[in-house]
Amino acid sequence: MDHSARITAFAGLVGPPPGPAPAVDWAAVEGWLGTPLPGDYKALVSAYGAAEIGCPGTAIRLHPPCVSADGRFEYAAWIVETHRHSAIRPGMFTARRRPFLPEEGGLLAFATTRSGDHLFWNTGASDDPDEWPVTLMTTNVAVGVSEPWVDYEVPFLELLFTLLRTGVPHPGEPGGLLGPLSSQIRVWPPLAGAAPWSPPPAGTAVDARQRAALTEGSGLDAVMALIPPSLEPYLGEGTWEQVFERLGTRLPPDFVALAERYGAGNWSWWLDMSAPLSLDRPREQGLAATVEGHA
């Protein structure tokens, strides 16, 4: 397969790489994963790095083997956490369980969407990585109404071409369609300036830091080790001083620190965190409005 020609065709749709890509030792990456990777993906990442394709609006974000400049993204930890959370989160939607690497034939994460979906290769579909079809997992569907899994049955670059031209089916998106993506492309800001990645030393457990946090840790550092925060937490458009004034009180420093790291979101389908600094944005209930609603 002529991977360079296919990347040239991709460049014809979105333009040249938006910035330098971190170097990748593909032999080391594939050795750590225990499997070869699709040639189109390796060629795309080698040229475009941590690209966000389709911004603004709906976008696909590549998560290549790298380490972010601030250390909050590390490829091995991201793979492990994404697989762990993706094995747990669909449980309330469906009883069907899907395997993840390192299970034989398991799914392997490689990208996300701007709305928080995860993209995987189905490594059990073919012995040839270039033929691995893409599977998407979303929680942007109503419980009991739609499956959280979408099997696209085509390799990633072919899917990407379709996303750019017409879009693809997606039950959690308006109109049931993901895309079409705009042809704009940029380096995804949280991974700008990312450094090359090296596999953990042989025999080192990727989740050793999490086990230590669970058994010995405390405070925000332990929480962050157990549940890595988003690279782009959404806080809202206001300031803490505005929130304090509206509430008539300051808030505990540990809560403020937690909110700044994680922003709005849902914790394990148990705890909803309102956008802490959202004040009067239409259709968005921030922390202050939530408190007022329960007063």
C-alpha positions as a Python dict, from the first residue, in 0.01 Angstrom:
ca = {
    (1, 'M'): (0, 0, 0),
    (2, 'D'): (133, 344, -96),
    (3, 'H'): (93, 529, 233),
    (4, 'S'): (274, 841, 113),
    (5, 'A'): (27, 883, -174),
    (6, 'R'): (-266, 855, 67),
    (7, 'I'): (-116, 1117, 298),
    (8, 'T'): (-67, 1341, -5),
    (9, 'A'): (-437, 1296, -84),
    (10, 'F'): (-521, 1386, 277),
    (11, 'A'): (-303, 1699, 253),
    (12, 'G'): (-499, 1794, -56),
    (13, 'L'): (-812, 1813, 161),
    (14, 'V'): (-675, 1989, 471),
    (15, 'G'): (-346, 2148, 366),
    (16, 'P'): (9, 2096, 496),
    (17, 'P'): (95, 2003, 856),
    (18, 'P'): (17, 2291, 1093),
    (19, 'G'): (340, 2250, 1290),
    (20, 'P'): (628, 2015, 1367),
    (21, 'A'): (540, 1662, 1478),
    (22, 'P'): (722, 1495, 1769),
    (23, 'A'): (953, 1215, 1658),
    (24, 'V'): (814, 866, 1715),
    (25, 'D'): (1015, 546, 1758),
    (26, 'W'): (754, 320, 1602),
    (27, 'A'): (945, 0, 1677),
    (28, 'A'): (946, 91, 2047),
    (29, 'V'): (576, 188, 2041),
    (30, 'E'): (473, -133, 1868),
    (31, 'G'): (694, -337, 2099),
    (32, 'W'): (525, -187, 2404),
    (33, 'L'): (175, -235, 2260),
    (34, 'G'): (257, -587, 2146),
    (35, 'T'): (119, -529, 1797),
    (36, 'P'): (211, -353, 1473),
    (37, 'L'): (10, -42, 1385),
    (38, 'P'): (-160, 66, 1061),
    (39, 'G'): (82, 218, 811),
    (40, 'D'): (-154, 503, 722),
    (41, 'Y'): (-175, 606, 1086),
    (42, 'K'): (203, 600, 1131),
    (43, 'A'): (250, 806, 815),
    (44, 'L'): (-21, 1053, 920),
    (45, 'V'): (115, 1099, 1274),
    (46, 'S'): (474, 1124, 1149),
    (47, 'A'): (368, 1413, 926),
    (48, 'Y'): (88, 1582, 1127),
    (49, 'G'): (157, 1491, 1489),
    (50, 'A'): (-113, 1577, 1746),
    (51, 'A'): (-350, 1724, 1489),
    (52, 'E'): (-703, 1847, 1555),
    (53, 'I'): (-890, 1797, 1230),
    (54, 'G'): (-1211, 1991, 1168),
    (55, 'C'): (-1180, 2275, 1419),
    (56, 'P'): (-1381, 2479, 1504),
    (57, 'G'): (-1689, 2272, 1575),
    (58, 'T'): (-1685, 1895, 1545),
    (59, 'A'): (-1328, 1772, 1534),
    (60, 'I'): (-1112, 1460, 1549),
    (61, 'R'): (-808, 1479, 1776),
    (62, 'L'): (-514, 1247, 1721),
    (63, 'H'): (-342, 1123, 2040),
    (64, 'P'): (-2, 1011, 1911),
    (65, 'P'): (279, 859, 2117),
    (66, 'C'): (416, 1170, 2291),
    (67, 'V'): (438, 1349, 2625),
    (68, 'S'): (277, 1692, 2664),
    (69, 'A'): (494, 1986, 2763),
    (70, 'D'): (320, 2012, 3102),
    (71, 'G'): (336, 1637, 3165),
    (72, 'R'): (-43, 1597, 3189),
    (73, 'F'): (-57, 1371, 2883),
    (74, 'E'): (164, 1064, 2863),
    (75, 'Y'): (85, 811, 2594),
    (76, 'A'): (108, 491, 2800),
    (77, 'A'): (-103, 632, 3082),
    (78, 'W'): (-359, 762, 2830),
    (79, 'I'): (-393, 419, 2667),
    (80, 'V'): (-438, 243, 3000),
    (81, 'E'): (-688, 498, 3136),
    (82, 'T'): (-888, 520, 2814),
    (83, 'H'): (-922, 143, 2795),
    (84, 'R'): (-1015, 116, 3163),
    (85, 'H'): (-1279, 390, 3151),
    (86, 'S'): (-1417, 270, 2819),
    (87, 'A'): (-1461, -79, 2961),
    (88, 'I'): (-1659, 64, 3255),
    (89, 'R'): (-1862, 356, 3115),
    (90, 'P'): (-2089, 175, 2865),
    (91, 'G'): (-2213, -59, 3139),
    (92, 'M'): (-2524, 146, 3203),
    (93, 'F'): (-2606, 148, 2831),
    (94, 'T'): (-2555, -216, 2735),
    (95, 'A'): (-2461, -550, 2883),
    (96, 'R'): (-2239, -627, 2587),
    (97, 'R'): (-1873, -626, 2685),
    (98, 'R'): (-1595, -548, 2440),
    (99, 'P'): (-1233, -651, 2496),
    (100, 'F'): (-946, -403, 2500),
    (101, 'L'): (-577, -457, 2444),
    (102, 'P'): (-376, -625, 2589),
    (103, 'E'): (-658, -882, 2558),
    (104, 'E'): (-612, -1069, 2231),
    (105, 'G'): (-808, -903, 1952),
    (106, 'G'): (-903, -613, 2178),
    (107, 'L'): (-981, -254, 2089),
    (108, 'L'): (-692, -5, 2078),
    (109, 'A'): (-754, 367, 2137),
    (110, 'F'): (-589, 622, 1911),
    (111, 'A'): (-804, 938, 1893),
    (112, 'T'): (-1098, 1129, 2042),
    (113, 'T'): (-1364, 1364, 1914),
    (114, 'R'): (-1414, 1715, 2044),
    (115, 'S'): (-1734, 1602, 2217),
    (116, 'G'): (-1546, 1337, 2415),
    (117, 'D'): (-1603, 1021, 2212),
    (118, 'H'): (-1319, 770, 2180),
    (119, 'L'): (-1198, 614, 1856),
    (120, 'F'): (-1050, 263, 1855),
    (121, 'W'): (-914, 12, 1609),
    (122, 'N'): (-1073, -331, 1624),
    (123, 'T'): (-751, -532, 1623),
    (124, 'G'): (-937, -864, 1617),
    (125, 'A'): (-1101, -795, 1282),
    (126, 'S'): (-794, -873, 1070),
    (127, 'D'): (-436, -997, 1093),
    (128, 'D'): (-340, -700, 874),
    (129, 'P'): (-332, -372, 1075),
    (130, 'D'): (-396, -175, 756),
    (131, 'E'): (-738, -344, 745),
    (132, 'W'): (-839, -274, 1106),
    (133, 'P'): (-1182, -105, 1107),
    (134, 'V'): (-1264, 184, 1340),
    (135, 'T'): (-1506, 158, 1633),
    (136, 'L'): (-1635, 463, 1820),
    (137, 'M'): (-1761, 473, 2178),
    (138, 'T'): (-1989, 757, 2288),
    (139, 'T'): (-2192, 837, 2597),
    (140, 'N'): (-2378, 1113, 2409),
    (141, 'V'): (-2685, 892, 2372),
    (142, 'A'): (-2987, 834, 2594),
    (143, 'V'): (-2969, 530, 2820),
    (144, 'G'): (-3178, 246, 2678),
    (145, 'V'): (-3233, 424, 2346),
    (146, 'S'): (-2912, 378, 2148),
    (147, 'E'): (-2602, 164, 2171),
    (148, 'P'): (-2288, 358, 2275),
    (149, 'W'): (-2083, 167, 2017),
    (150, 'V'): (-2062, 256, 1648),
    (151, 'D'): (-1876, 15, 1418),
    (152, 'Y'): (-1771, 188, 1098),
    (153, 'E'): (-1623, -119, 924),
    (154, 'V'): (-1354, 84, 744),
    (155, 'P'): (-991, 174, 827),
    (156, 'F'): (-915, 510, 984),
    (157, 'L'): (-787, 711, 688),
    (158, 'E'): (-1080, 598, 474),
    (159, 'L'): (-1313, 700, 758),
    (160, 'L'): (-1135, 1035, 783),
    (161, 'F'): (-1185, 1103, 413),
    (162, 'T'): (-1557, 1031, 454),
    (163, 'L'): (-1578, 1252, 763),
    (164, 'L'): (-1431, 1540, 566),
    (165, 'R'): (-1652, 1490, 262),
    (166, 'T'): (-1994, 1379, 386),
    (167, 'G'): (-1984, 1279, 755),
    (168, 'V'): (-2066, 938, 905),
    (169, 'P'): (-2359, 801, 1110),
    (170, 'H'): (-2350, 879, 1484),
    (171, 'P'): (-2655, 841, 1712),
    (172, 'G'): (-2533, 1102, 1961),
    (173, 'E'): (-2484, 1389, 1716),
    (174, 'P'): (-2749, 1632, 1581),
    (175, 'G'): (-2916, 1473, 1281),
    (176, 'G'): (-2749, 1141, 1364),
    (177, 'L'): (-2436, 1240, 1172),
    (178, 'L'): (-2077, 1302, 1279),
    (179, 'G'): (-1938, 1563, 1040),
    (180, 'P'): (-1885, 1661, 774),
    (181, 'L'): (-1569, 1808, 924),
    (182, 'S'): (-1436, 2140, 809),
    (183, 'S'): (-1102, 2126, 628),
    (184, 'Q'): (-933, 2335, 898),
    (185, 'I'): (-650, 2170, 1089),
    (186, 'R'): (-429, 2279, 1376),
    (187, 'V'): (-203, 2134, 1642),
    (188, 'W'): (-430, 2048, 1934),
    (189, 'P'): (-325, 2314, 2191),
    (190, 'P'): (-278, 2084, 2495),
    (191, 'L'): (-23, 1882, 2295),
    (192, 'A'): (157, 2176, 2132),
    (193, 'G'): (528, 2140, 2191),
    (194, 'A'): (490, 1776, 2295),
    (195, 'A'): (809, 1575, 2342),
    (196, 'P'): (889, 1227, 2205),
    (197, 'W'): (762, 935, 2411),
    (198, 'S'): (959, 641, 2545),
    (199, 'P'): (795, 320, 2670),
    (200, 'P'): (799, 251, 3044),
    (201, 'P'): (1095, 35, 3152),
    (202, 'A'): (1039, -338, 3118),
    (203, 'G'): (854, -475, 3417),
    (204, 'T'): (722, -132, 3522),
    (205, 'A'): (349, -126, 3576),
    (206, 'V'): (189, 176, 3414),
    (207, 'D'): (-62, 203, 3698),
    (208, 'A'): (191, 184, 3983),
    (209, 'R'): (136, 553, 4061),
    (210, 'Q'): (-237, 491, 4083),
    (211, 'R'): (-197, 199, 4320),
    (212, 'A'): (23, 415, 4542),
    (213, 'A'): (-236, 695, 4531),
    (214, 'L'): (-515, 455, 4622),
    (215, 'T'): (-333, 293, 4914),
    (216, 'E'): (-118, 576, 5046),
    (217, 'G'): (-215, 903, 4879),
    (218, 'S'): (-441, 1186, 4982),
    (219, 'G'): (-568, 1518, 4853),
    (220, 'L'): (-581, 1649, 4499),
    (221, 'D'): (-258, 1481, 4388),
    (222, 'A'): (-404, 1139, 4471),
    (223, 'V'): (-732, 1219, 4294),
    (224, 'M'): (-545, 1331, 3982),
    (225, 'A'): (-338, 1012, 3982),
    (226, 'L'): (-652, 799, 4002),
    (227, 'I'): (-864, 1006, 3760),
    (228, 'P'): (-651, 1209, 3517),
    (229, 'P'): (-822, 1544, 3450),
    (230, 'S'): (-920, 1668, 3108),
    (231, 'L'): (-655, 1852, 2910),
    (232, 'E'): (-920, 2119, 2847),
    (233, 'P'): (-1146, 2144, 3156),
    (234, 'Y'): (-1446, 2372, 3108),
    (235, 'L'): (-1487, 2623, 3392),
    (236, 'G'): (-1708, 2894, 3241),
    (237, 'E'): (-1655, 3257, 3153),
    (238, 'G'): (-1664, 3426, 3495),
    (239, 'T'): (-1417, 3461, 3782),
    (240, 'W'): (-1403, 3314, 4130),
    (241, 'E'): (-1452, 3658, 4281),
    (242, 'Q'): (-1778, 3697, 4087),
    (243, 'V'): (-1893, 3354, 4207),
    (244, 'F'): (-1802, 3434, 4570),
    (245, 'E'): (-1988, 3765, 4552),
    (246, 'R'): (-2298, 3601, 4409),
    (247, 'L'): (-2293, 3324, 4671),
    (248, 'G'): (-2214, 3562, 4954),
    (249, 'T'): (-1923, 3348, 5071),
    (250, 'R'): (-1586, 3220, 4964),
    (251, 'L'): (-1546, 2848, 4896),
    (252, 'P'): (-1296, 2599, 5045),
    (253, 'P'): (-956, 2617, 4872),
    (254, 'D'): (-949, 2240, 4811),
    (255, 'F'): (-1283, 2262, 4624),
    (256, 'V'): (-1156, 2555, 4416),
    (257, 'A'): (-840, 2362, 4327),
    (258, 'L'): (-1042, 2053, 4231),
    (259, 'A'): (-1284, 2258, 4020),
    (260, 'E'): (-1002, 2434, 3838),
    (261, 'R'): (-842, 2102, 3743),
    (262, 'Y'): (-1157, 1916, 3636),
    (263, 'G'): (-1417, 2178, 3545),
    (264, 'A'): (-1770, 2072, 3457),
    (265, 'G'): (-1850, 1705, 3417),
    (266, 'N'): (-1989, 1387, 3564),
    (267, 'W'): (-1797, 1161, 3800),
    (268, 'S'): (-1871, 792, 3731),
    (269, 'W'): (-2240, 861, 3665),
    (270, 'W'): (-2273, 954, 4034),
    (271, 'L'): (-2175, 1317, 4086),
    (272, 'D'): (-2250, 1608, 3853),
    (273, 'M'): (-2010, 1903, 3869),
    (274, 'S'): (-2158, 2226, 3734),
    (275, 'A'): (-1934, 2466, 3544),
    (276, 'P'): (-1786, 2651, 3844),
    (277, 'L'): (-1738, 2989, 3677),
    (278, 'S'): (-2046, 2994, 3455),
    (279, 'L'): (-2276, 3279, 3560),
    (280, 'D'): (-2544, 3383, 3313),
    (281, 'R'): (-2468, 3189, 2997),
    (282, 'P'): (-2799, 3084, 2834),
    (283, 'R'): (-2902, 2718, 2884),
    (284, 'E'): (-2600, 2649, 3101),
    (285, 'Q'): (-2651, 2613, 3475),
    (286, 'G'): (-2333, 2699, 3657),
    (287, 'L'): (-2232, 2639, 4018),
    (288, 'A'): (-2390, 2961, 4151),
    (289, 'A'): (-2724, 2894, 3980),
    (290, 'T'): (-2720, 2533, 4107),
    (291, 'V'): (-2668, 2649, 4464),
    (292, 'E'): (-2940, 2913, 4429),
    (293, 'G'): (-3178, 2652, 4292),
    (294, 'H'): (-3135, 2442, 4605),
    (295, 'A'): (-3151, 2730, 4854),
}
